[in-house]
Amino acid sequence: MKVVRSSELSDVEQVKLRALLDASYDGDFGDDDWLHALGGRHVLAFEGDEVVAHASVVERVLRHQGRAWRTCYVEALAVAPARRRAGLGSAVMERVEVLIEAEFELGALSTSDLALPLYERRDWHRWRGTTWVQTPRGPQRTPDDDDGLFVWPVTAPLDVHGAITCDFRSGDVW
């Protein structure tokens, strides 16, 4: 396993990583998703020369209880379909959690139903309140994201039944 910055990924590693993400997300991993996964660090698990698991961590600002929190946002967690249920997702997330606790006030991620058990087992906290995005026209509700947000508090005192707002970006905002 290794941790590298996006800028340190070789062209070959980028191609292998994108292929893993495309396969893992069954064709539902778009260019916006790829862009969201870049700009931070990548936790990569290998078997030989092949990338078999990945998560990226990018810095975002989330707002909660009147304050902006420096947040490590987890993107593009993926395990090669043939290697699922072998502990690779947990191993990658363990390394992600160490990064979060060393450098951020808060960790957060948005997930699908498929990965819910992983985050629940790892003691991530499901957000029970409302989700919002700060758009150029002001805050907008994102009710479709209310049930898929998880947080990892480090120093941020959170009310998981309250409102939380993310910064705007193209594609999926959460």
N, C-alpha and C positions, 0 to 999 in steps of 0.2 A: 504494500500500500504506500502511496506517496501523496503529498500535498504540494500543489504547484499553483502559481498565479496563472491567470489566463494568458498573459504575455509570454509565459515560459512553455506553453504547450507547443510542441513541434507541429508542423503541418500534418505529419503522419498521425500523431496523437489526436489532433482535431478531427481528422477524417474518421478514425476509429471510434472516437467519442460520439460523434454525430451519428454514426451507424448504430452504435449501442442504443442511443436515445431513440432513434427512429424505430428500431426493433422492439425496444422495451415498451414504448408508448403505442405500439401497434398502428403506426402511421399517423397518430394524432399529436405529433410533436412538430410544430411549425417553426418558421423562421423567427417570429417574435419570441417564441419559447427559447430558441437557441440564443438570441440576443440577451434575453433575461439571465441566462446561465453564464454569460461572460462578464468580465470586468472585476471579478473577485478571485477567489481561490477555488481549486477543484480537489476533492478527495477522490483518488482513483485507486481501485483495487484491481490487481492483475493476476492472471494465471498465464505464466509464460510472458509472451508479448501482447496478449490480448487483454483489453480492458473489459472486466466482467461486472464491475459495479462503479457507480459514480454518484457524487452529489457536489453541487457547487454552492458556495456561500458568497453572497453579495451584500454590500452595505446598502441599507435603505433607512429612511426615517419613517417611523410610525408615530402617530399622535394618539395620546390617551390621557384622559383626566387633565386636559389643559397643558400638557407638556409634550415636547418632541423627544422621542427615545431613539438613541443610536442602536440600530437593529441589524442583526445578522439574519438575512433572509435566505432560507434554504431553497434552492432551485434544482430541478432536473435530477432528483434522486431516481436512479435506474439500476436495475440488476438484469443481466442477460437472462432472457426467458428460460433458457436451459439450466440456469444456475440459481433460480429462485428457491426459497425455502431452505437455503444452506447457510444462513446467518450472515451473508454478505451485506445486506441492507443494514442490519444492526451494527456490523463492524464499521461501515462507512459512517453511520449516524453517531456512533460513539466518538469517532474522531471529530465530526462536526460539532458535537456538544462541547468537546474540549476547546475548540476554537472559539465558540460562542462565549464560554465562561471566562476565557482569558482576555477577550478583547471587546466585548459588547455589554450593553445594559439589558438586552433582550434578544431572544431568538424567536423567529416566526416562520411559518410555512403554510402553504395551502395544499390540500391533498384531495385525492379521489377516495372513493369508498374502498378501493382495492388495498390502499396502504394504511387505512385507519388502524388496524390492529397493531401494526409496527409502532406507530407513534403512541398509542395507548399503553403498550407494553413498556415503552421507554419513558413513561411518565411525562410526556408532553401534555400540556393542559389544553383541552378543547375550549375554544372561544365560544361563550354562550350568549354574548351580547350582539350588538349590531355592528356591521362592517360598512365602511364608507371609503370613498376615494376623494382626494382633493384635486378637483379638475380646474382648468383655467376659469371656469364659470362659478367656482365655489364647490363646497362639499356635495357629493351625490351618494345616495344609498347604493349599496351593492348587496341586495338581499340574497341573491343566489350564492354568495360566498359565505354567508353567516355560519353554515354548518360545517365548512371545510377548513376553517382556520384553526391552527394550533400555535401555542406560544410556549417558550422556554424562558421563564423569568430568571434573570441574574440579579440585577439590582433594582429593576423596575417593580414597584409595588402595583400590582394589577388588580383591577376588578373585572374578572372575566365575564361579568354580566353587563358591563358597560359598553360604551361605543369605542371603536378604534378606527383610525383613518390612515390609509396609506397614500403615498405620493402617486401621481398619475404616471402612466407609461403606456406605450402601445400594446395592443393585444390584451391578454388577461392582466388586469391590474393587480390582482392578488396572486 
